[in-house]
Amino acid sequence: MRLCAKHRTPVIAFGTGTSLEGHVGAVRGGVCIDLGGMNRVLEVNVDDLDCRVQAGVTRKQLNAYVKDTGLFFPIDPGADASLGGMTATRGSGTMAVRYGTMRENVLGLTVVLADGRMIRTGTRARKSAAGYDLTRLFVGSEGTLGVITEIALRLHPVPQAISSAVCAFPSLADAVNTVITAIQSGIPVARIELLDDVMMRGVNAHAGFHYAERPTLFFEFHGTEAAVAEQAGMLGEIAREHGGLAFQWAMRPEERSRLWQARDNTLYAGMALRPGSKALITDVCVPISRLAECIVATRRDIDASGLVVPIVGHVGDGNFHLLVLVKPGDAGELARAEALNERLVHRALAMGGTCTGEHGIGAGKIAFLAAEHGESVAVMRAVKAALDPQNLMNPGKIFAA
């Protein structure tokens, strides 16, 4: 980093390359620092439910390492991403509704700044009132303020009991209103995932499942045996009130694995709906009370566009994704896809939401940042200029210049 600063050379930190908004593209050349070899778990503190890892450790690697301790790391963005990359992009995923995002699960960081200085932020204490919260500044900074090399993370006890279920609904509104009622009722569901009827058709075609091709919710409950049974019963009643069909339950690990395989492979299942296509993947997040309205309006917009677009979402926290299937080389389809994405973002912003719940800004959503944050972007730029005055850290991301 000192050498790059001396020679005014841009630096792009690379984890596993699973980000979706062009975060690791070297748009201005420079040096790519591959952190994959920094893949050691440095310490696990079982009594304090925390650990410290190097940036190249992946989430699956960490969970394999701690599996005999009775603890696990719950943040699951789908891909086996590096924990450094997940920190840099403020990743989340399917269990954020219960366990939070990377923001809530990072205790501290080791960061190398643009001029080569190394700093450590945070402590292992569960709270602190000491100075600026630099840890949260770097979580989600997308490599534009420094290179994250180590992360201290919260771990969580493995639940005594886990139960999963699938339930189909007559309409998108019925499915999403079930989620809204469950959240407002305080049911501590670990995961609530939505796949619309288009995505369910792709799941069946891709993996040979035989689910009803209707809007479908995938649930998971964590806790004691009694708590899981109570949560499942309460949610079952709510689902029936909204027209939910019969639940398909999965209790044994192999059954749960097969059930969640349908959700985890939605990218490939979606692309199977149109062989040879490429997926433009986007996301927004809105307040839970506006979720049904936003998703239903988006489905109408998709149908009017003539594009093939499955919807899938972490609807327990108001976050959902579109997989816009576009024929490679078709400029007209790409233009319609980009216009659909722009309307989606502005719809979410008008409802008090955000242009991205978990993918980040990268290079792909720069245009939407000012629409969401207005004058606050100038403050972000000032922070960037203070820590990286030569604009060497992942230039061309978050800000246009």
C-alpha positions in Angstrom: 0.0 0.0 0.0 2.9 2.4 0.7 4.4 1.6 -2.7 1.1 2.2 -4.4 0.7 5.5 -2.6 4.2 6.5 -3.6 3.6 5.7 -7.3 -0.1 6.9 -7.3 -1.3 3.5 -8.3 -5.0 2.5 -7.7 -5.6 -0.5 -5.4 -8.5 -2.9 -5.7 -9.0 -5.5 -2.9 -10.3 -8.9 -4.1 -12.0 -11.6 -2.0 -13.8 -14.2 -4.0 -15.3 -12.0 -6.7 -19.0 -12.8 -5.9 -20.2 -9.2 -5.6 -22.9 -8.1 -8.1 -22.4 -4.4 -8.7 -19.0 -4.4 -10.3 -17.1 -3.8 -7.1 -13.8 -5.4 -8.1 -13.5 -4.1 -11.7 -10.2 -2.2 -12.2 -11.9 0.6 -14.1 -8.8 2.8 -13.8 -6.2 0.1 -13.8 -3.9 -0.4 -10.8 -2.9 -3.3 -8.5 -5.4 -6.0 -7.5 -4.6 -7.4 -4.0 -6.0 -10.9 -3.8 -6.7 -11.6 -0.1 -7.7 -15.3 -0.8 -4.4 -16.5 0.7 -5.1 -14.7 4.0 -7.4 -17.5 5.1 -6.5 -18.3 8.7 -9.0 -18.4 11.6 -6.8 -16.6 14.2 -8.8 -17.2 17.4 -12.1 -18.4 18.6 -13.4 -17.3 22.0 -16.1 -19.8 22.8 -17.1 -18.3 26.2 -17.4 -14.8 24.7 -19.1 -16.0 21.5 -16.6 -14.2 19.1 -13.7 -14.9 16.8 -11.1 -13.2 14.8 -10.3 -14.2 11.2 -8.2 -13.1 8.3 -10.1 -11.4 5.4 -9.8 -14.3 3.0 -11.6 -16.8 5.3 -15.0 -17.7 3.8 -18.2 -18.1 5.7 -18.4 -21.9 5.1 -14.8 -22.3 6.1 -15.5 -20.5 9.4 -18.5 -22.6 10.1 -16.6 -25.8 9.4 -13.9 -24.6 11.8 -16.3 -23.8 14.7 -18.8 -26.7 14.2 -17.6 -28.6 17.3 -17.9 -25.6 19.6 -21.7 -25.3 19.6 -21.4 -22.0 17.8 -22.0 -20.8 14.2 -21.8 -17.7 12.0 -25.3 -17.0 10.6 -24.7 -14.4 7.8 -25.4 -16.2 4.6 -25.4 -14.2 1.3 -25.8 -17.4 -0.7 -22.4 -17.5 -2.3 -19.4 -18.8 -0.2 -18.1 -15.3 -0.1 -15.0 -14.2 1.9 -15.7 -12.5 5.2 -13.5 -9.6 4.2 -15.7 -9.1 1.1 -18.9 -9.5 3.1 -17.6 -6.9 5.6 -16.6 -4.5 2.8 -20.0 -4.7 1.1 -22.1 -5.0 4.3 -23.4 -8.4 3.2 -26.4 -10.0 4.7 -28.7 -12.7 3.2 -31.3 -15.2 4.3 -31.0 -15.0 8.1 -30.7 -11.3 8.5 -34.2 -11.1 9.8 -33.1 -12.9 12.9 -29.4 -12.3 13.2 -28.8 -9.0 11.5 -26.4 -8.1 8.7 -22.6 -7.8 8.8 -23.0 -4.4 10.4 -24.5 -6.0 13.5 -22.0 -8.9 13.6 -18.6 -7.2 13.1 -17.0 -6.2 16.4 -13.7 -4.8 15.1 -11.4 -4.6 12.1 -7.7 -4.4 11.1 -7.4 -2.0 8.1 -4.5 -0.8 6.0 -5.2 2.7 4.9 -4.3 4.3 1.5 -1.0 5.6 2.8 0.1 2.3 4.3 -0.8 3.0 7.9 -2.5 0.1 9.7 -5.3 0.8 12.2 -7.4 -1.4 14.5 -11.0 -0.5 15.2 -13.3 -1.7 17.9 -12.7 -4.1 20.8 -14.2 -7.4 21.9 -16.4 -5.7 24.3 -20.1 -5.9 23.5 -20.5 -2.1 23.7 -18.4 1.0 23.8 -18.8 4.8 23.9 -15.2 5.6 23.1 -14.9 7.9 20.1 -16.1 7.7 16.6 -17.4 4.3 15.4 -14.8 3.6 12.8 -15.7 0.0 12.6 -19.1 0.9 11.1 -17.4 3.4 8.8 -15.4 0.7 7.1 -18.2 -1.9 7.1 -19.9 -1.2 3.7 -17.1 1.1 2.4 -16.6 -1.3 -0.6 -12.8 -1.0 -0.5 -12.8 2.7 -1.1 -11.3 3.7 2.3 -8.8 1.0 3.0 -8.0 -2.8 2.7 -9.6 -4.9 5.5 -7.2 -7.6 6.6 -8.7 -9.0 9.8 -12.2 -9.1 11.2 -13.5 -9.7 14.7 -16.9 -11.3 14.5 -19.8 -12.3 16.7 -20.7 -16.0 16.8 -24.1 -17.4 17.8 -25.2 -20.6 19.7 -26.4 -23.3 17.4 -30.2 -23.6 18.0 -31.4 -26.5 20.0 -34.1 -27.1 17.4 -34.5 -26.1 13.8 -37.6 -26.5 11.7 -38.2 -25.5 8.1 -41.4 -25.3 6.0 -42.7 -24.3 2.6 -46.1 -22.8 1.9 -47.7 -21.7 -1.4 -50.3 -18.8 -1.6 -52.9 -17.8 -4.1 -51.2 -14.4 -4.8 -48.1 -12.4 -4.2 -50.1 -10.1 -2.0 -51.3 -13.0 0.2 -47.8 -14.3 0.6 -46.3 -10.9 1.5 -49.1 -9.9 3.8 -48.4 -13.1 5.7 -44.8 -11.9 6.2 -45.9 -8.5 7.3 -48.3 -9.8 9.9 -45.7 -12.3 11.2 -43.1 -9.6 11.7 -45.6 -7.2 13.3 -46.7 -10.0 15.6 -43.1 -10.4 16.9 -42.6 -14.0 15.8 -38.8 -14.4 15.8 -38.6 -16.3 12.5 -35.0 -17.1 11.4 -35.7 -16.9 7.7 -38.6 -15.9 5.6 -37.9 -16.2 1.8 -40.3 -15.4 -1.0 -40.1 -17.0 -4.5 -42.8 -15.9 -6.9 -44.7 -18.2 -9.3 -42.2 -17.5 -12.1 -39.3 -18.5 -9.9 -41.1 -21.6 -8.6 -41.6 -22.7 -12.2 -37.8 -22.3 -12.7 -37.0 -24.2 -9.5 -39.2 -27.2 -10.6 -37.6 -27.2 -14.1 -34.1 -26.8 -13.0 -34.0 -29.2 -10.0 -36.8 -31.6 -10.6 -38.9 -30.5 -7.7 -42.7 -30.6 -7.8 -43.7 -27.5 -5.8 -46.9 -25.7 -6.6 -46.0 -23.0 -9.2 -47.5 -20.2 -7.1 -46.0 -17.5 -4.9 -44.3 -19.4 -2.1 -42.7 -18.7 1.3 -39.8 -20.7 2.7 -39.7 -20.4 6.5 -37.1 -21.5 9.1 -37.5 -21.4 12.9 -34.7 -21.5 15.5 -34.9 -22.1 19.3 -35.9 -24.7 21.8 -38.2 -27.5 20.8 -41.1 -25.7 22.6 -40.3 -22.3 21.1 -40.0 -23.7 17.6 -43.3 -25.5 17.9 -45.0 -22.4 19.2 -43.5 -20.1 16.5 -44.5 -22.6 13.7 -48.0 -22.9 15.1 -48.5 -19.1 15.2 -47.2 -18.6 11.7 -49.3 -21.4 10.4 -52.4 -19.7 11.7 -51.4 -16.4 10.1 -50.7 -18.1 6.8 -54.1 -19.8 6.8 -55.8 -16.4 7.4 -54.1 -15.2 4.2 -55.1 -18.2 2.1 -51.9 -20.3 2.6 -52.1 -23.8 1.3 -50.8 -26.9 3.2 -47.4 -26.6 4.8 -44.6 -28.9 3.8 -42.4 -29.4 6.9 -38.7 -30.5 7.1 -37.3 -31.4 10.5 -34.3 -33.6 9.8 -31.1 -31.9 8.5 -31.2 -33.7 5.1 -34.8 -32.7 4.6 -34.0 -29.1 5.5 -31.0 -29.1 3.2 -33.1 -30.3 0.3 -35.8 -27.7 1.0 -33.3 -24.8 1.1 -31.5 -26.1 -2.0 -34.5 -24.8 -3.9 -34.0 -21.3 -2.5 -30.2 -21.3 -2.7 -30.1 -22.2 -6.4 -32.5 -19.6 -7.6 -29.9 -17.9 -9.9 -29.5 -21.1 -11.9 -33.2 -22.0 -11.7 -34.1 -18.6 -13.0 -31.7 -18.8 -15.9 -33.2 -22.2 -16.8 -36.4 -20.4 -17.7 -34.6 -18.9 -20.7 -31.6 -21.0 -21.7 -28.7 -18.9 -23.1 -29.8 -15.8 -21.2 -27.8 -13.7 -18.8 -29.3 -12.4 -15.5 -29.2 -8.7 -14.6 -29.6 -9.0 -10.8 -30.8 -6.1 -8.7 -32.2 -5.5 -5.3 -34.1 -2.9 -3.2 -35.4 -2.8 0.3 -38.4 -1.0 1.7 -40.2 -0.6 5.1 -42.0 -3.8 5.8 -45.4 -2.0 5.8 -44.9 -1.1 2.1 -43.5 -4.4 1.0 -46.7 -5.9 -0.5 -47.4 -2.7 -2.3 -43.9 -2.5 -3.8 -43.7 -6.1 -4.9 -47.2 -6.2 -6.4 -46.5 -3.0 -8.3 -43.2 -4.3 -9.5 -44.8 -7.5 -10.8 -47.3 -5.4 -12.8 -44.4 -3.4 -14.2 -42.5 -6.6 -15.1 -45.5 -8.1 -16.9 -45.9 -4.9 -18.9 -42.3 -4.9 -19.9 -42.5 -8.2 -21.7 -39.3 -9.4 -20.0 -38.9 -12.7 -18.2 -38.2 -11.7 -14.6 -38.4 -14.0 -11.5 -38.7 -12.3 -8.1 -37.0 -13.7 -5.0 -36.7 -11.9 -1.7 -35.5 -11.9 1.9 -38.9 -10.5 2.7 -38.6 -10.8 6.4 -36.6 -7.5 6.3 -38.2 -5.9 3.3 -35.5 -6.8 0.8 -36.2 -8.4 -2.6 -34.4 -9.1 -5.9 -35.2 -9.2 -9.6 -33.4 -11.6 -11.9 -34.0 -9.9 -15.3 -33.2 -12.5 -18.0 -31.7 -10.8 -21.0 -30.6 -12.2 -24.3 -26.8 -11.5 -24.7 -26.2 -8.9 -27.4 -29.8 -7.7 -27.6 -29.4 -3.9 -26.9 -33.2 -3.4 -26.9 -33.7 -5.9 -24.1 -30.9 -4.6 -22.1 -32.3 -1.1 -22.4 -35.7 -2.3 -21.2 -34.0 -4.2 -18.3 -32.2 -1.1 -17.2 -35.3 1.0 -17.4 -37.2 -1.6 -15.3 -34.4 -1.5 -12.7 -34.5 2.3 -12.6 -38.3 2.3 -12.1 -37.9 -0.3 -9.3 -35.3 1.9 -7.5 -37.4 5.0 -7.7 -40.5 3.1 -6.5 -38.6 1.9 -3.5 -37.2 5.4 -2.7 -40.6 6.9 -2.9 -41.7 4.4 -0.3 -38.9 5.4 2.1 -36.7 2.5 1.0 -33.2 2.2 -0.4 -31.7 1.5 -3.8 -29.9 -1.5 -2.5 -30.6 -3.7 0.6 -27.4 -5.8 0.4 -25.7 -5.6 -3.0 -24.1 -2.2 -2.4 -23.4 0.6 -4.8 -20.2 -0.5 -6.6 -20.1 0.9 -10.1 -23.6 -0.3 -11.0 -25.7 1.9 -8.7 -23.7 5.1 -8.5 -26.5 7.1 -10.3 -29.0 6.2 -7.5 -26.9 7.2 -4.6 -27.5 10.9 -4.9 -31.3 10.3 -5.4 -31.3 8.4 -2.1 -29.0 10.5 0.1 -28.9 14.0 -1.5 -26.4 16.3 0.3 -25.2 13.4 2.5 -23.2 12.2 -0.5 -21.0 15.3 -0.1 -20.2 14.3 3.4 -19.3 10.8 2.2 -17.0 12.4 -0.3 -15.3 14.4 2.4 -14.6 11.3 4.4 -13.2 9.6 1.3 -11.0 12.6 0.6 -9.7 12.7 4.2 -8.7 9.0 4.2 -7.7 8.7 0.5 -6.8 12.1 -0.8 -5.2 10.6 -4.0 -8.4 8.6 -4.7 -6.4 5.4 -5.0 -8.7 3.0 -3.1 -11.0 1.2 -5.6 -11.6 4.4 -7.6 -14.8 4.6 -9.7 -16.9 2.8 -7.0 -19.7 4.5 -4.9 -18.8 7.9 -6.5 -18.4 8.6 -10.2 -15.2 10.5 -9.7 
